[in-house]
């Protein structure tokens, strides 16, 4: 992570989307315990352990509780007032913040907080591939489809900012699949959206 005061050295920023209300789960999935820590904390610590320069988390529902949960971690938390409109709204909020605060940023790593098997090693592979192969997008591949975590080159920021509220980054990845480098991440198929997902994961 780049230290404070070295903004011009920031070339990559992770944007963690964690604004949803977890309506299908029936409780905050951000606060579900994976091992001895919340899913939100685990995700952020995984991001920090990767080689991204800075990290930003977009909060919405239960903002105060979630922000308190991560108050001691070296991450910038921002609030999306329009979080109820959908994931696209939160992604735009994050990208807008990055462009304002880190003008030297060359790539954004988009990820979510409900993939409990995400590892720093996978994120490092995405980053190294992006740096060495110069693709516009380097995305994860699981369950027969591309998805996040994914790295987007700066030239893609404007298109991401035009995304509709109900869509996530996956739509942009699919729209530009010819320019995408895919990295296998079978563990990405494990995400926590419903009580059934949580029960299966907990018992697994």
DRENPA-3360 file (N, C-alpha, C; in nm, 2 decimals, always signed):
BEGIN
1 = XXXXXXXX = +0.08/-0.12/+0.00/+0.00/+0.00/+0.00/+0.09/+0.12/+0.00 ~ +0.05/+0.22/-0.08/+0.13/+0.35/-0.08/+0.09/+0.43/+0.04 ~ +0.19/+0.49/+0.10/+0.17/+0.57/+0.22/+0.10/+0.70/+0.19 ~ +0.04/+0.76/+0.29/-0.02/+0.89/+0.28/+0.09/+0.99/+0.23 ~ +0.04/+1.08/+0.15/+0.13/+1.19/+0.10/+0.20/+1.15/-0.03 ~ +0.19/+1.02/-0.08/+0.25/+0.98/-0.20/+0.14/+0.96/-0.31 ~ +0.05/+1.05/-0.32/-0.07/+1.03/-0.41/-0.02/+1.01/-0.55 ~ +0.09/+1.08/-0.59/+0.13/+1.06/-0.73/+0.18/+0.92/-0.77;
9 = XXXXXXXX = +0.21/+0.85/-0.66/+0.26/+0.71/-0.68/+0.15/+0.61/-0.69 ~ +0.03/+0.65/-0.67/-0.08/+0.56/-0.67/-0.12/+0.52/-0.82 ~ -0.09/+0.40/-0.85/-0.12/+0.35/-0.99/-0.24/+0.26/-0.99 ~ -0.27/+0.19/-0.88/-0.38/+0.10/-0.88/-0.46/+0.12/-0.75 ~ -0.59/+0.12/-0.76/-0.68/+0.14/-0.65/-0.79/+0.03/-0.65 ~ -0.81/-0.04/-0.54/-0.92/-0.13/-0.52/-1.04/-0.06/-0.48 ~ -1.15/-0.09/-0.55/-1.29/-0.04/-0.51/-1.37/-0.16/-0.46 ~ -1.40/-0.17/-0.33/-1.47/-0.28/-0.28/-1.62/-0.24/-0.26;
17 = XXXXXXXX = -1.71/-0.31/-0.33/-1.85/-0.28/-0.32/-1.92/-0.35/-0.21 ~ -1.96/-0.27/-0.11/-2.01/-0.33/+0.02/-2.13/-0.25/+0.07 ~ -2.21/-0.20/-0.03/-2.32/-0.10/+0.01/-2.46/-0.17/+0.02 ~ -2.47/-0.29/-0.03/-2.60/-0.35/-0.03/-2.66/-0.38/+0.11 ~ -2.79/-0.41/+0.11/-2.87/-0.43/+0.23/-2.87/-0.58/+0.26 ~ -2.82/-0.67/+0.18/-2.82/-0.81/+0.20/-2.97/-0.86/+0.22 ~ -3.06/-0.81/+0.14/-3.20/-0.84/+0.16/-3.23/-0.99/+0.14 ~ -3.16/-1.06/+0.06/-3.18/-1.20/+0.03/-3.13/-1.28/+0.15;
25 = XXXXXXXX = -3.03/-1.23/+0.22/-2.97/-1.30/+0.33/-3.05/-1.28/+0.46 ~ -3.12/-1.16/+0.47/-3.20/-1.14/+0.58/-3.12/-1.08/+0.70 ~ -3.00/-1.06/+0.68/-2.91/-0.99/+0.78/-2.79/-0.94/+0.70 ~ -2.71/-0.86/+0.77/-2.59/-0.80/+0.70/-2.49/-0.91/+0.67 ~ -2.47/-0.94/+0.54/-2.37/-1.04/+0.51/-2.23/-0.99/+0.53 ~ -2.22/-0.85/+0.53/-2.09/-0.79/+0.56/-2.04/-0.83/+0.70 ~ -2.13/-0.86/+0.79/-2.09/-0.89/+0.93/-2.09/-1.04/+0.96 ~ -2.12/-1.12/+0.87/-2.12/-1.26/+0.89/-1.97/-1.30/+0.93;
33 = XXXXXXXX = -1.96/-1.39/+1.02/-1.83/-1.43/+1.07/-1.77/-1.55/+0.99 ~ -1.65/-1.52/+0.93/-1.58/-1.62/+0.86/-1.45/-1.65/+0.95 ~ -1.45/-1.76/+1.01/-1.34/-1.78/+1.11/-1.38/-1.69/+1.23 ~ -1.28/-1.61/+1.27/-1.30/-1.52/+1.38/-1.32/-1.37/+1.34 ~ -1.35/-1.34/+1.22/-1.37/-1.20/+1.18/-1.48/-1.19/+1.08 ~ -1.53/-1.07/+1.06/-1.64/-1.05/+0.97/-1.60/-1.06/+0.83 ~ -1.69/-1.10/+0.74/-1.66/-1.11/+0.60/-1.61/-0.98/+0.54 ~ -1.66/-0.87/+0.59/-1.62/-0.74/+0.54/-1.47/-0.71/+0.58;
41 = XXXXXXXX = -1.43/-0.74/+0.71/-1.29/-0.73/+0.75/-1.20/-0.82/+0.68 ~ -1.25/-0.95/+0.66/-1.17/-1.05/+0.59/-1.14/-1.00/+0.45 ~ -1.24/-0.95/+0.38/-1.22/-0.91/+0.24/-1.12/-0.79/+0.23 ~ -1.14/-0.69/+0.32/-1.05/-0.58/+0.32/-0.91/-0.62/+0.35 ~ -0.89/-0.70/+0.45/-0.75/-0.75/+0.48/-0.69/-0.82/+0.37 ~ -0.77/-0.90/+0.29/-0.72/-0.97/+0.18/-0.67/-0.87/+0.07 ~ -0.75/-0.77/+0.05/-0.72/-0.66/-0.05/-0.59/-0.59/-0.01 ~ -0.58/-0.56/+0.12/-0.46/-0.49/+0.17/-0.33/-0.58/+0.15;
49 = XXXXXXXX = -0.35/-0.71/+0.17/-0.24/-0.80/+0.15/-0.19/-0.82/+0.01 ~ -0.27/-0.78/-0.09/-0.23/-0.79/-0.23/-0.14/-0.67/-0.26 ~ -0.11/-0.65/-0.38/-0.01/-0.54/-0.42/-0.08/-0.42/-0.48 ~ -0.21/-0.40/-0.44/-0.28/-0.28/-0.49/-0.22/-0.16/-0.40 ~ -0.22/-0.04/-0.47/-0.16/+0.07/-0.40/-0.25/+0.14/-0.29 ~ -0.38/+0.14/-0.32/-0.47/+0.20/-0.23/-0.60/+0.12/-0.23 ~ -0.68/+0.13/-0.13/-0.81/+0.06/-0.13/-0.92/+0.15/-0.08 ~ -1.04/+0.14/-0.14/-1.16/+0.22/-0.11/-1.27/+0.12/-0.09;
57 = XXXXXXXX = -1.35/+0.14/+0.01/-1.47/+0.06/+0.03/-1.59/+0.15/+0.02 ~ -1.69/+0.11/-0.06/-1.82/+0.19/-0.08/-1.92/+0.13/+0.01 ~ -1.97/+0.21/+0.10/-2.07/+0.16/+0.20/-2.20/+0.23/+0.17 ~ -2.31/+0.17/+0.22/-2.44/+0.22/+0.20/-2.53/+0.18/+0.31 ~ -2.61/+0.07/+0.30/-2.69/+0.02/+0.41/-2.61/-0.01/+0.53 ~ -2.67/+0.03/+0.65/-2.60/+0.01/+0.77/-2.46/+0.07/+0.78 ~ -2.45/+0.18/+0.72/-2.31/+0.25/+0.70/-2.24/+0.26/+0.83 ~ -2.30/+0.32/+0.93/-2.23/+0.34/+1.05/-2.18/+0.22/+1.12;
65 = XXXXXXXX = -2.26/+0.11/+1.12/-2.22/-0.01/+1.18/-2.10/-0.07/+1.11 ~ -2.11/-0.07/+0.97/-2.00/-0.13/+0.89/-1.88/-0.05/+0.90 ~ -1.89/+0.08/+0.90/-1.77/+0.17/+0.91/-1.70/+0.15/+1.05 ~ -1.78/+0.13/+1.15/-1.72/+0.11/+1.28/-1.64/-0.03/+1.28 ~ -1.70/-0.12/+1.21/-1.64/-0.26/+1.20/-1.50/-0.25/+1.14 ~ -1.47/-0.16/+1.06/-1.34/-0.15/+0.99/-1.26/-0.02/+1.02 ~ -1.30/+0.04/+1.13/-1.24/+0.17/+1.16/-1.09/+0.17/+1.18 ~ -1.04/+0.05/+1.22/-0.89/+0.04/+1.25/-0.81/+0.00/+1.13;
73 = XXXXXXXX = -0.88/-0.03/+1.02/-0.81/-0.08/+0.90/-0.76/+0.04/+0.81 ~ -0.65/+0.03/+0.74/-0.60/+0.14/+0.65/-0.67/+0.14/+0.52 ~ -0.80/+0.18/+0.52/-0.88/+0.19/+0.40/-0.97/+0.31/+0.41 ~ -0.99/+0.37/+0.29/-1.08/+0.48/+0.28/-1.23/+0.44/+0.26 ~ -1.32/+0.47/+0.36/-1.46/+0.43/+0.34/-1.54/+0.55/+0.29 ~ -1.62/+0.53/+0.19/-1.70/+0.64/+0.14/-1.85/+0.59/+0.14 ~ -1.94/+0.68/+0.14/-2.08/+0.65/+0.15/-2.15/+0.69/+0.02 ~ -2.22/+0.59/-0.04/-2.30/+0.61/-0.16/-2.45/+0.64/-0.11;
81 = XXXXXXXX = -2.49/+0.76/-0.13/-2.62/+0.80/-0.09/-2.73/+0.73/-0.17 ~ -2.69/+0.69/-0.29/-2.79/+0.62/-0.38/-2.77/+0.47/-0.39 ~ -2.72/+0.41/-0.28/-2.69/+0.27/-0.28/-2.81/+0.18/-0.31 ~ -2.93/+0.23/-0.28/-3.05/+0.15/-0.30/-3.08/+0.13/-0.45 ~ -3.02/+0.21/-0.53/-3.05/+0.21/-0.68/-2.98/+0.09/-0.74 ~ -2.88/+0.03/-0.68/-2.81/-0.09/-0.74/-2.66/-0.08/-0.74 ~ -2.60/-0.19/-0.77/-2.45/-0.20/-0.77/-2.38/-0.10/-0.86 ~ -2.44/-0.08/-0.98/-2.38/+0.02/-1.07/-2.37/+0.16/-1.01;
89 = XXXXXXXX = -2.46/+0.20/-0.93/-2.46/+0.32/-0.86/-2.34/+0.33/-0.76 ~ -2.31/+0.22/-0.69/-2.20/+0.22/-0.60/-2.07/+0.21/-0.67 ~ -2.06/+0.14/-0.78/-1.94/+0.14/-0.86/-1.90/+0.28/-0.91 ~ -2.00/+0.35/-0.96/-1.98/+0.48/-1.01/-1.93/+0.58/-0.90 ~ -1.99/+0.56/-0.79/-1.95/+0.64/-0.67/-1.80/+0.62/-0.64 ~ -1.76/+0.49/-0.64/-1.62/+0.46/-0.61/-1.53/+0.51/-0.72 ~ -1.56/+0.50/-0.84/-1.47/+0.54/-0.95/-1.46/+0.70/-0.95 ~ -1.57/+0.76/-0.92/-1.57/+0.91/-0.91/-1.47/+0.95/-0.80;
97 = XXXXXXXX = -1.48/+0.89/-0.69/-1.39/+0.92/-0.58/-1.24/+0.90/-0.62 ~ -1.22/+0.78/-0.68/-1.08/+0.75/-0.72/-1.03/+0.86/-0.82 ~ -1.11/+0.90/-0.92/-1.06/+0.99/-1.01/-1.03/+1.13/-0.95 ~ -1.11/+1.16/-0.85/-1.09/+1.29/-0.78/-0.96/+1.29/-0.69 ~ -0.95/+1.18/-0.61/-0.85/+1.17/-0.51/-0.71/+1.11/-0.56 ~ -0.72/+1.03/-0.66/-0.60/+0.97/-0.71/-0.58/+0.98/-0.86 ~ -0.55/+1.10/-0.91/-0.55/+1.13/-1.05/-0.44/+1.05/-1.13 ~ -0.35/+1.00/-1.06/-0.24/+0.92/-1.13/-0.28/+0.77/-1.14;
105 = XXXXXXXX = -0.40/+0.73/-1.09/-0.44/+0.59/-1.10/-0.46/+0.54/-1.24 ~ -0.39/+0.43/-1.27/-0.40/+0.37/-1.40/-0.49/+0.25/-1.41 ~ -0.53/+0.20/-1.30/-0.62/+0.08/-1.30/-0.70/+0.07/-1.17 ~ -0.82/+0.03/-1.19/-0.91/+0.00/-1.07/-0.94/-0.15/-1.06 ~ -0.92/-0.20/-0.94/-0.96/-0.34/-0.91/-1.09/-0.34/-0.85 ~ -1.19/-0.39/-0.92/-1.33/-0.39/-0.87/-1.35/-0.53/-0.80 ~ -1.40/-0.53/-0.68/-1.43/-0.65/-0.61/-1.55/-0.63/-0.52 ~ -1.60/-0.74/-0.47/-1.72/-0.74/-0.38/-1.68/-0.80/-0.24;
113 = XXXXXXXX = -1.77/-0.80/-0.15/-1.74/-0.85/-0.02/-1.80/-0.98/+0.02 ~ -1.86/-1.05/-0.08/-1.93/-1.17/-0.04/-1.87/-1.30/-0.11 ~ -1.73/-1.29/-0.13/-1.66/-1.41/-0.18/-1.56/-1.45/-0.07 ~ -1.61/-1.54/+0.01/-1.52/-1.57/+0.13/-1.39/-1.64/+0.10 ~ -1.38/-1.70/-0.02/-1.26/-1.77/-0.05/-1.16/-1.69/-0.13 ~ -1.18/-1.56/-0.14/-1.09/-1.47/-0.21/-0.96/-1.47/-0.14 ~ -0.85/-1.48/-0.22/-0.71/-1.48/-0.16/-0.63/-1.36/-0.22 ~ -0.53/-1.32/-0.14/-0.44/-1.22/-0.19/-0.36/-1.27/-0.31;
121 = XXXXXXXX = -0.33/-1.40/-0.31/-0.25/-1.45/-0.42/-0.33/-1.44/-0.56 ~ -0.46/-1.46/-0.55/-0.54/-1.45/-0.68/-0.54/-1.30/-0.72 ~ -0.55/-1.21/-0.63/-0.54/-1.07/-0.66/-0.41/-1.03/-0.72 ~ -0.30/-1.08/-0.66/-0.17/-1.05/-0.71/-0.15/-1.10/-0.85 ~ -0.21/-1.22/-0.88/-0.21/-1.27/-1.02/-0.28/-1.18/-1.12 ~ -0.39/-1.13/-1.08/-0.46/-1.03/-1.16/-0.38/-0.91/-1.19 ~ -0.32/-0.86/-1.08/-0.24/-0.74/-1.09/-0.11/-0.76/-1.18 ~ -0.04/-0.87/-1.16/+0.08/-0.90/-1.23/+0.05/-0.92/-1.38;
129 = XXXXXXXX = -0.07/-0.99/-1.41/-0.11/-1.01/-1.55/-0.14/-0.88/-1.62 ~ -0.21/-0.79/-1.55/-0.24/-0.66/-1.60/-0.12/-0.58/-1.63 ~ -0.02/-0.59/-1.54/+0.10/-0.51/-1.56/+0.19/-0.56/-1.67 ~ +0.19/-0.69/-1.69/+0.28/-0.75/-1.79/+0.22/-0.77/-1.93 ~ +0.08/-0.78/-1.94/+0.02/-0.81/-2.07/-0.06/-0.69/-2.12 ~ -0.08/-0.59/-2.04/-0.14/-0.46/-2.08/-0.28/-0.48/-2.14 ~ -0.36/-0.57/-2.09/-0.50/-0.59/-2.14/-0.58/-0.47/-2.08 ~ -0.69/-0.44/-2.15/-0.78/-0.34/-2.10/-0.85/-0.39/-1.97;
137 = XXXXXXXX = -0.88/-0.52/-1.97/-0.95/-0.58/-1.85/-0.88/-0.71/-1.82 ~ -0.86/-0.74/-1.70/-0.81/-0.87/-1.65/-0.92/-0.91/-1.55 ~ -0.99/-1.02/-1.58/-1.10/-1.06/-1.50/-1.09/-1.20/-1.44 ~ -1.16/-1.23/-1.34/-1.17/-1.37/-1.29/-1.27/-1.45/-1.37 ~ -1.25/-1.58/-1.37/-1.33/-1.67/-1.44/-1.38/-1.78/-1.35 ~ -1.51/-1.80/-1.34/-1.56/-1.91/-1.25/-1.70/-1.93/-1.29 ~ -1.75/-2.05/-1.26/-1.88/-2.10/-1.29/-1.92/-2.07/-1.44 ~ -1.82/-2.09/-1.53/-1.84/-2.07/-1.67/-1.86/-1.93/-1.72;
145 = XXXXXXXX = -1.82/-1.83/-1.64/-1.85/-1.70/-1.68/-1.74/-1.60/-1.62 ~ -1.71/-1.49/-1.69/-1.62/-1.39/-1.63/-1.69/-1.31/-1.52 ~ -1.61/-1.26/-1.43/-1.66/-1.17/-1.32/-1.56/-1.11/-1.24 ~ -1.60/-1.06/-1.13/-1.50/-0.99/-1.04/-1.45/-1.09/-0.94 ~ -1.33/-1.06/-0.88/-1.25/-0.94/-0.90/-1.20/-0.92/-1.04 ~ -1.19/-0.80/-1.08/-1.15/-0.76/-1.22/-1.07/-0.63/-1.21 ~ -0.97/-0.62/-1.29/-0.89/-0.50/-1.31/-0.93/-0.43/-1.44 ~ -0.96/-0.30/-1.43/-1.00/-0.22/-1.55/-0.89/-0.11/-1.57;
153 = XXXXXXXX = -0.85/-0.11/-1.70/-0.75/+0.00/-1.74/-0.82/+0.14/-1.73 ~ -0.74/+0.24/-1.71/-0.80/+0.38/-1.70/-0.89/+0.41/-1.82 ~ -0.85/+0.36/-1.93/-0.93/+0.39/-2.05/-1.07/+0.34/-2.05 ~ -1.10/+0.25/-1.95/-1.24/+0.20/-1.93/-1.32/+0.28/-1.83 ~ -1.26/+0.37/-1.76/-1.33/+0.44/-1.65/-1.46/+0.51/-1.70 ~ -1.45/+0.58/-1.81/-1.56/+0.65/-1.86/-1.68/+0.56/-1.89 ~ -1.65/+0.45/-1.95/-1.76/+0.35/-1.98/-1.82/+0.30/-1.85 ~ -1.73/+0.27/-1.75/-1.79/+0.22/-1.63/-1.88/+0.33/-1.56;
161 = XXXXXXXX = -1.84/+0.45/-1.58/-1.92/+0.56/-1.52/-2.06/+0.57/-1.59 ~ -2.07/+0.52/-1.71/-2.20/+0.53/-1.78/-2.29/+0.41/-1.75 ~ -2.24/+0.32/-1.67/-2.32/+0.19/-1.64/-2.45/+0.22/-1.57 ~ -2.55/+0.15/-1.60/-2.68/+0.16/-1.54/-2.68/+0.11/-1.40 ~ -2.77/+0.17/-1.32/-2.77/+0.13/-1.17/-2.78/-0.02/-1.15 ~ -2.86/-0.08/-1.23/-2.89/-0.22/-1.20/-2.78/-0.32/-1.24 ~ -2.69/-0.27/-1.32/-2.58/-0.36/-1.37/-2.45/-0.35/-1.28 ~ -2.37/-0.45/-1.28/-2.24/-0.45/-1.22/-2.13/-0.45/-1.32;
169 = XXXXXXXX = -2.01/-0.46/-1.27/-1.90/-0.46/-1.37/-1.90/-0.58/-1.47 ~ -1.97/-0.68/-1.43/-1.97/-0.80/-1.52/-2.02/-0.77/-1.66 ~ -2.12/-0.67/-1.67/-2.17/-0.64/-1.80/-2.07/-0.58/-1.89 ~ -1.98/-0.49/-1.83/-1.88/-0.43/-1.90/-1.77/-0.53/-1.95 ~ -1.75/-0.62/-1.86/-1.65/-0.73/-1.90/-1.70/-0.81/-2.02 ~ -1.83/-0.85/-2.01/-1.89/-0.92/-2.12/-1.90/-0.84/-2.25 ~ -1.93/-0.71/-2.24/-1.93/-0.63/-2.36/-1.80/-0.61/-2.43 ~ -1.69/-0.63/-2.35/-1.56/-0.62/-2.41/-1.48/-0.75/-2.40;
177 = XXXXXXXX = -1.54/-0.86/-2.41/-1.48/-0.99/-2.39/-1.36/-1.01/-2.48 ~ -1.36/-0.95/-2.59/-1.24/-0.97/-2.68/-1.11/-0.91/-2.63 ~ -1.13/-0.81/-2.54/-1.02/-0.74/-2.48/-0.99/-0.79/-2.34 ~ -1.05/-0.89/-2.30/-1.04/-0.94/-2.16/-0.94/-1.06/-2.15 ~ -0.86/-1.05/-2.05/-0.77/-1.16/-2.01/-0.84/-1.23/-1.89 ~ -0.87/-1.36/-1.90/-0.94/-1.43/-1.80/-0.84/-1.51/-1.71 ~ -0.86/-1.50/-1.58/-0.78/-1.58/-1.49/-0.87/-1.67/-1.41 ~ -0.84/-1.80/-1.41/-0.93/-1.90/-1.34/-0.93/-1.87/-1.19;
185 = XXXXXXXX = -1.05/-1.87/-1.14/-1.08/-1.85/-1.00/-1.20/-1.93/-0.95 ~ -1.19/-2.06/-0.95/-1.30/-2.15/-0.93/-1.37/-2.12/-0.79 ~ -1.29/-2.07/-0.69/-1.34/-2.04/-0.56/-1.44/-1.92/-0.57 ~ -1.43/-1.85/-0.68/-1.53/-1.73/-0.69/-1.67/-1.77/-0.70 ~ -1.69/-1.90/-0.74/-1.83/-1.95/-0.75/-1.90/-1.96/-0.61 ~ -1.82/-1.95/-0.51/-1.87/-1.95/-0.37/-1.90/-1.81/-0.33 ~ -2.02/-1.77/-0.33/-2.06/-1.64/-0.28/-2.18/-1.65/-0.18 ~ -2.19/-1.55/-0.10/-2.29/-1.56/+0.01/-2.40/-1.46/-0.01;
193 = XXXXXXXX = -2.52/-1.51/-0.07/-2.63/-1.42/-0.10/-2.75/-1.46/-0.02 ~ -2.77/-1.59/+0.02/-2.89/-1.63/+0.08/-2.85/-1.71/+0.21 ~ -2.95/-1.73/+0.30/-2.93/-1.82/+0.42/-2.88/-1.96/+0.38 ~ -2.93/-2.01/+0.26/-2.89/-2.14/+0.22/-2.74/-2.14/+0.18 ~ -2.70/-2.03/+0.11/-2.56/-2.02/+0.07/-2.47/-2.02/+0.20 ~ -2.52/-1.95/+0.30/-2.44/-1.94/+0.42/-2.43/-2.07/+0.50 ~ -2.55/-2.14/+0.50/-2.55/-2.27/+0.57/-2.46/-2.37/+0.50 ~ -2.46/-2.37/+0.37/-2.37/-2.47/+0.30/-2.23/-2.43/+0.32;
201 = XXXX = -2.19/-2.30/+0.32/-2.06/-2.26/+0.34/-2.01/-2.29/+0.48 ~ -2.10/-2.27/+0.58/-2.06/-2.29/+0.72/-2.04/-2.43/+0.75 ~ -2.11/-2.52/+0.68/-2.10/-2.66/+0.71/-2.00/-2.73/+0.62 ~ -1.95/-2.65/+0.52/-1.86/-2.71/+0.42/-1.72/-2.74/+0.48;
% end
